[in-house]
């Protein structure tokens, strides 16, 4: 039976061009270079070049980010020292408290540190490898069902998406999450080819591991993938249901084994579960890291999103969120085109029948995109721009599949119109996005618009043009579509990114002059795993005002991000009407130091740790072996900076926000009496202030008790209390 015209995979499988190979099977090296027998000669070399270029780009200037997010780097350092800390994802090797996520994302980095020692490259290179792997998986999924050109376009779009270039060079869990959800889609598509149970089970394993990476966000792909398989798999209904049940079991086992061990482990001999208020991972999963992200009711955090289009602490919610001032430049360059191409692809494949794998591919990638897009758009809880890296593989796949399917159908006027329309809307939207950073490569904006519209006009007549002219129009359109994201990506690669909040693109896209009113960094809540207390300034100098949530903070940096009460942020992102920051100072600080790095003298806080001088390191490491923790500090970011500087355990009181009830004052006093903690470091987060924190004010009580009972010294501008010597 002749395959349907759009069943490209079936066509190549049953009627590959040329005679069947009769010569001996080539060696492994030859197969690696040549690829499939039916592939064009350029296909495999082009793929290898794409992967090599992706790796080289992502490795470029990698160490400029230092320890990136020190919150996770400290846990990686701890896991490199202690297998118990490795297993639980503890913030320190003495296992006082865990990070506020499950530990799967930490494991590759911790293994790298165990093998090669502690350093920026040792932590970040595993993330780069995840990025290269994600590009390879997207290429393989699209290539297998469509064409080599479709796979290459999809892989290139993913590699050059600004937020992907950011997060595959950063140590947050989002890199591994994006890779695993992409693998899940690939496995489901493989299972759909012949109702293969094994591939569906592997999809369940991938989602289970994604759960151990970032809890319930991993499940956003489940509804569309399960529905697509239930409807489109070439098997009887009973078998499809049984296969989905087996995949569900695989998911539960691969994601639940760690949860079961943690919940059954005696709480007295394991670290406190960071981010929870009752030392329970299940509470963390379904509350603060789960349904609370949707509703905004996140115990242990502050702030919330806007409802019904109203701006809130995490930005305005609604369908336009992904196109807003702070998010648009991260991910949305090709998002309108992907939506157009999704519809067009479903129209082209509408006659394929229930089991048509081309239509199933559009449904799987499109369903994953729409589900994740809607949740991100309307979630009222903690939301950061870099979360959108989860959308990048889905957009890339739809662009690769949709453009090549419409190109093959270019003899039909409707297909040409759809392809030209997708290109035109991409050019216009890029013109809008580049206009938000008008000082960044100013000529590019006009070039993209003119080139894209000219190419779109050419594609309208592609059926009448000669092949050379049609290919020229297509090449111009591809260049115009990728020019904006490529520019933002190169800007991202050229600078380091540190702290809890990072954004891709030029500094003017991240807040301050040139950034839109929704740009991050104007004093709103900002930490993944917690909100910024009122009064905390995310300025270049890490200056903090005397507001409700933060202590007076020293150390203005290049951006002079102090609360001056003048030159306010024009009403954008103010700290609830008080303690407004100098927007200009903040922008300059980010531009000079990369996401708020302010140089020597930078004070610690909720979002990032302080710079730790050699004199402080020397004092903290004196007689370190005599103590379980060389020091304790309020807030994980603050503690992480000292731990990374000393490579010794530092207790993070109160977890990320300083609001977790870990340890209680009584427990802390027991540690001090036993000589387990040498120093207390003043300063840091104040999320657990007395009466105002969900943790019952433990961190404030501990600090007050320390200040009242132990001698204070100042070393290199840092205030220390010697807990081994009472007043």
Secondary structure, DSSP 4 states (H G I P E B T S, - for coil): -PPPTT-HHHHHHHS-SSPPP-SPPPPHHHHHHH--TTS-HHHHHHHHHHHHHHHHHHHTTGGGGTTSSHHHHHHHHHHHH-HHHHHHTBSSTT-SBB-SS-SHHHHHHHHHHHHH-SSHHHHHHHHHHHHHHHHHHHHHHHHHHS-HHHHHHHHHHHHT-HHHHHHTTS-STHHHHHHHHHHHHHHHHHHHHHT-HHHHHHHHHHHHHHHHHHGGGGGGGHHHHHHHHHHHSSS-HHHHHHHHHHHHHHHHHHHHHHHHHHHHS-GGGS-B-TT-SSS-HHHHHHIIIIIHHHHS--TT------STT---TT---STTGGGSTTTHHHHGGGHHHHHHHHHHHHHHTTTS-TT-HHHHHHHHHHHHHHHHHHHHHH--S---GGGGHHHHHHHHHHHHHHHHHHHHTTTSHHHHHHHHHHHHHHHHHHHHHHHTTTTSSHHHHHHHHHHHHHHHHHHHTTTTS-HHHHHHHHHHHHHHHHHHHHHHHHHHHTS---SS----S-GGGSSSTTS-TT-S-SSS--BTTBPPPTTB---TT--B-SSSS---B----TT-----SSS--TTSS-STTSS---HHHHHHHHHHHSSS---TTPPP-SSSPPP--HHHHHHHTTTGGG-SEEEEEESHHHHHHHHHHHTS-EEEETTTTT-S--S-HHHHHHHHHTT-EEEEEEEE--TT-TTTSTTTTHHHHHHHHHHHHEEEEEETTEEEEEEEEE-
